[in-house]
């Protein structure tokens, strides 16, 4: 479907009383003479996995940095549950329930698991770090997500890529993420670890968390995403339900920058 159709369906959802967790309308952003985003409209529903696709330079990274509060738009609106919000900083985004897991995970390798889960949001008691409570709460959220880490006091560089990804996800969920932005979550993971992370993503989806999935792995996209949006040159090419489009049609959208013929009528 086209971007105009995206806006129309947004209005139809609002009229029906079904509001997106988060939505952008007419978002634009430029850096000097480079137009990084141009009139971008996307939306994410509760319990939905939306894949954001496109080549490097398509605008995906700028968009997720906008949603995570790292960049502010030059024009347009961001809405959560139908109300306009201003994501002026990463902290402002986090307070609204938007958590971002970048490809590098932003973990401190020399710190243990509780220190990483509470990094920048440490619990204090009597003016000192409350290490016992942070360890207890870390174990609780890891158990909830069925993540088995036998020794939480080890520095995280001791853990595998999949375990580190699970630690980053656990941090986001502990702080009550409503919207989770995941940038290449299974990059450089083996098959078993990829399956573990994918299972965790599906578990969060079932809890009603909305997930933006940025991935170059078409298998992940078609296994996990309910819907996909393709970007090119800072604009939305089109969107489709994943079940109603083929990988070849998605590639046509990514490469040619135009809506695949059969996908043109899909929402």
KOLZALO-953593 format. One record per residue (C-alpha): x, y, z. Coordinates in steps of 0.1 Angstrom, whole numbers, plus 2048, in hexadecimal, padded with zeros to 3 digits. Example, Ala and Ser with C-alpha at 12.3 -4.5 7.8 and 13.67 -1.06 7.14 Angstrom:
2
87B, 7D3, 84E
889, 7F5, 847
END
This chain:
267
800, 800, 800
80B, 824, 7FB
813, 83D, 816
7F3, 850, 80F
7E0, 830, 817
7F4, 82C, 837
7E6, 84E, 843
7C3, 844, 838
7C3, 823, 84B
7D1, 836, 869
7B2, 84C, 869
79C, 82D, 864
7AB, 81C, 882
7A6, 83A, 898
782, 83C, 88E
77E, 818, 897
78D, 81E, 8BA
7AC, 809, 8B3
7CB, 820, 8B9
7EF, 818, 8B0
808, 815, 8CD
81D, 82E, 8B9
819, 840, 898
82B, 859, 884
81A, 872, 86D
82D, 886, 853
84F, 882, 864
86C, 894, 852
890, 899, 85C
8AE, 8A7, 849
8D2, 8AA, 851
8E1, 8C7, 83E
8D7, 8C1, 81A
8CE, 89D, 81F
8AA, 894, 823
8AC, 876, 83B
886, 872, 840
86B, 880, 82A
846, 880, 834
849, 85E, 846
829, 84E, 854
82B, 82D, 866
817, 81D, 882
81B, 800, 89B
7FE, 7EE, 8AC
7FE, 7DD, 8CE
80D, 7BA, 8CB
819, 7BF, 8A8
83B, 7B9, 899
842, 7D3, 87D
861, 7CD, 867
872, 7EC, 85A
884, 7E3, 83A
89B, 7F5, 822
8BF, 7F9, 816
8D8, 80C, 82B
8CF, 831, 827
8AA, 829, 823
8A2, 83D, 843
89B, 821, 85B
8B7, 82B, 874
8AC, 84F, 873
888, 845, 87A
890, 82E, 897
8A7, 849, 8A6
889, 861, 8A3
873, 849, 8B5
88D, 842, 8D0
892, 867, 8D7
8B5, 86B, 8C9
8A9, 882, 8AD
88D, 89A, 8AB
878, 89E, 88B
879, 8BE, 876
854, 8B9, 86E
838, 8A1, 876
829, 890, 894
82F, 871, 8AA
810, 864, 8BC
80C, 849, 8D7
7E9, 83B, 8DC
7DC, 858, 8C7
7ED, 874, 8DC
809, 889, 8CE
82A, 884, 8E1
84B, 896, 8DF
869, 87F, 8E0
883, 899, 8E9
89C, 881, 8F7
8A2, 85C, 8FC
897, 860, 920
877, 870, 915
871, 852, 8FE
879, 839, 919
860, 84A, 931
845, 844, 917
84E, 81F, 914
863, 820, 8F5
883, 80B, 8F8
89D, 806, 8DD
8B6, 7E9, 8DA
8D0, 7F4, 8C1
8E5, 7DB, 8AE
903, 7E0, 8C6
8EB, 7DA, 8E3
8FA, 7F7, 8F8
906, 7DF, 913
924, 7E6, 929
939, 7C7, 925
94C, 7CB, 945
92C, 7CD, 95B
917, 7B0, 967
8F3, 7A9, 95C
8E0, 7BD, 977
8F7, 7DB, 971
8EF, 7DA, 94C
8CA, 7D5, 950
8C9, 7F4, 967
8E4, 808, 954
8DC, 82D, 957
8BD, 825, 96D
8CE, 815, 98B
8BA, 80E, 9AB
8C8, 820, 9CA
8C4, 819, 9EF
8D2, 831, A08
8E5, 843, 9ED
8F6, 823, 9E2
8F0, 80B, 9C6
8D6, 7F1, 9D1
8E8, 7D4, 9C1
8D3, 7B9, 9D3
8B2, 7C7, 9C6
8C0, 7CC, 9A3
8CB, 7A8, 9A2
8A9, 79C, 9AF
896, 7B0, 995
8AD, 7A5, 979
8A8, 781, 982
882, 787, 983
880, 796, 960
898, 77C, 951
883, 760, 960
863, 771, 953
872, 770, 930
880, 74D, 935
8A4, 758, 930
8BB, 740, 942
8DB, 751, 94E
8EB, 73D, 96A
902, 759, 978
8F6, 77C, 977
915, 78A, 987
92B, 782, 969
936, 79F, 953
920, 79D, 934
93E, 798, 91C
93D, 774, 929
91B, 76E, 919
912, 763, 8F6
903, 77B, 8DC
8E1, 76C, 8E1
8E3, 76F, 907
8EF, 793, 903
8D1, 79B, 8ED
8BA, 78C, 907
8CA, 7A2, 922
8C3, 7C1, 90D
89F, 7B6, 907
89B, 7AF, 92C
8A6, 7D2, 934
88C, 7E1, 91D
870, 7CB, 92B
879, 7D2, 94F
873, 7F7, 948
851, 7EF, 93A
857, 7F3, 915
837, 7F8, 901
849, 7FE, 8E1
86A, 7EA, 8DB
881, 7F4, 8BE
899, 7D8, 8B4
8B5, 7DF, 89C
8C2, 7BF, 88C
8BB, 7A9, 8AB
8C8, 789, 89C
8E6, 796, 889
905, 780, 88F
8F1, 767, 8A3
8F2, 741, 89C
8D2, 72E, 895
8CB, 723, 8B9
8D0, 746, 8C7
8BB, 755, 8AB
89F, 73D, 8B4
8A2, 747, 8D8
8A0, 76D, 8D1
883, 767, 8B8
870, 754, 8D2
875, 771, 8EA
868, 789, 8D0
849, 775, 8CB
844, 773, 8F1
845, 799, 8F4
82D, 79C, 8D6
814, 786, 8E9
817, 79D, 907
80B, 7BA, 8F2
82D, 7CB, 8EC
830, 7DB, 8CA
851, 7D4, 8B9
863, 7E6, 89D
87A, 7CD, 88D
896, 7D9, 877
8A6, 7BC, 865
8B7, 7B3, 845
8AF, 78E, 84B
890, 786, 836
88B, 765, 849
888, 778, 86A
870, 791, 85A
859, 777, 84C
85B, 762, 86C
855, 77E, 885
844, 79C, 875
81F, 7A1, 872
824, 7BE, 85A
841, 7CE, 848
849, 7F1, 83C
863, 7F8, 821
876, 819, 820
88D, 827, 805
89D, 84A, 803
88D, 855, 823
869, 84E, 818
851, 831, 81E
84E, 81C, 7FE
831, 808, 80B
824, 7F0, 826
814, 7CE, 825
809, 7B2, 83C
825, 799, 83B
80E, 77C, 833
802, 78E, 814
823, 795, 802
840, 780, 7F6
865, 785, 7FC
86A, 78D, 7D7
850, 7A8, 7D9
861, 7B7, 7F8
882, 7B7, 7E6
872, 7C9, 7C9
866, 7E4, 7E1
888, 7E7, 7F1
89C, 7E8, 7D1
885, 7FA, 7B9
876, 811, 7D3
852, 80A, 7C7
835, 7F6, 7D4
835, 7D3, 7C7
818, 7CE, 7AF
804, 7B5, 7C4
80C, 7C8, 7E4
7FD, 7E8, 7D8
7DB, 7E0, 7E5
7E6, 7D2, 806
7E4, 7E2, 828
END
